[in-house]
């Protein structure tokens, strides 16, 4: 058996997260899928999909945590990009926040952590 791809799935109150991820990460939005329990939005990534389920019944808020490391579970998504500064500019334009500003991690590697419009953590890595 070989794993062919891995997708990530979010749950959100509305499609604002879809718009944020599409704009900030410059991903193509595929046609949404309608189910009795809600709408599944899909964004095409280079090796899989980022999915956002918007339930018909609004979901509960997640537990509060000062940092993404403060709660057990799937807490952040790592995205490797070719233009960290461009991503950070789009984060600010689309209602996100920089949590950890850009830092050098070694020769040709920079990293930042941002929160998306739903306060999910995204680790953004640029490698030369």
N, C-alpha and C positions, 0 to 999 in steps of 0.2 A: 504494500500500500504506500502511496505517495500523497502527501498533502499538496494540493494544487494551488490553493490560495486560502487566505484567512480574511474574513470580513469582520468589521466591528459594528455593533449596533448600539444606538442611543435610544432613550425614551425622552420625549420632550412634550411640553404643553401645546406648542404650535410650531409652525414651520420657520420661525425666526432662526433656529439653530441651523436648519438646512441652508437658508440664505447666507448666514455667517460663514459656514464651512465652505460653501460653493465659492463665495467671493474671496475669502482669505486664502484658501488653498488652491484657488483657481481650478476647481473640479467641475466636470460636466454633470449636470443633473439629468438622471434618466427619468422616464415616465413613472409617476408614483403608482403604487398598487393599493387598491381599496379592499379592505377586509371589514367584516362586521365589527371587529374590535377597534378599528382605526385605519389610518393611512400610513403606509410604509413608503418613505422617501428614500431614494438611492442616489448616491454620488459615486461616479466612476473614479477610482484611484488607479495608480499605475499597476497595482498587483491585486486588486480586489475592490470591494465596495465599502463605503461608509454608509450605514443605514440609519435613518432616524424614524422611529415609530412615533406617530402622534395619535395617542389613543382617543377614542370617541369620548370616553369619560376621563376628565383631567386627572393626571397622576398626582400622588402626594409628593411633597418636597423631600429631598434627600436629607440625611442627617448633616447638621452644620459641622464644619471643620475649618480651622484657621488655615491649614495647609493641606495639600492633597495627600500628604503622608500621615495625616491625622486620623484616617478612617480605613479600616480593612476593606479590601475588595479591589475591583478594577478601578483605578483612580486616575490614570493618565494614558494618553495615546502619544506615541512618538512618531513624528513626521520628519522625514529627511527631505531637505529642500536645497535648491541651488541659490536662493536669494533670501537670506534671513531678514535683512533690512526691509525688503519689500513686503514680506509676510507681516512683520511687526507694524509697518505703516498701515496695512490693511486691517490688522487687528484693531488698531485705534479708530480707524474710520468706521468700523462695523460693530462697535459696542463691546469689544472685548477689553481685556486688561493685561498688561505685562506684569507678571508676578515675580519672575526672576529675570533681570535685564541680561542682555547678551554678555556672555563671558567666553574667553578663550579656554578651550579644553585640551589643547595640544596643537602641534603644527597643523594648520589648515582646518581646524575644527572649532566651530563656535556653537554655543547652545543658549537657548532662552526658554523660559516656561511662561505660557500665557493662559489666561482663562477665556473660554469662549463665552458666547452670550448667555449660556445656562450655567456658567461658573465651573465647567468641566476643565480639567488641566490638560494642556497640550504641550508636550516637550518638542521644541522645534530645533533641529540640528542641521547645520550647514557644514558640509565637508568640501574642501577644495579639491 
